[in-house]
Amino acid sequence: MEKKRKDWLNAAKILFELPNSKVLCPNCEDAFLDVKDIYFDELNSDLGGERYITCPKCNKYEAILIRAKTVNFGSNVDNNS
């Protein structure tokens, strides 16, 4: 597996567990990754959703499927502010 892919998987693991962490973009290494969670059903957050991890500089992103509500799900973090 190529290094950038491993770096993205590592970033996703960190931000899955701690969405407020400052993780440098594995692609451009010029900005911290932002986190935004989207619920499958806004009226029932227990169903989970997807966590989008994006770089505001190069626009690369990764999505993580979250099958059930976790303690840290529901985050919208701009780590570059």
Order of alpha helices (4+ residues) and beta strands (2+ residues): alpha-beta-beta-beta-beta
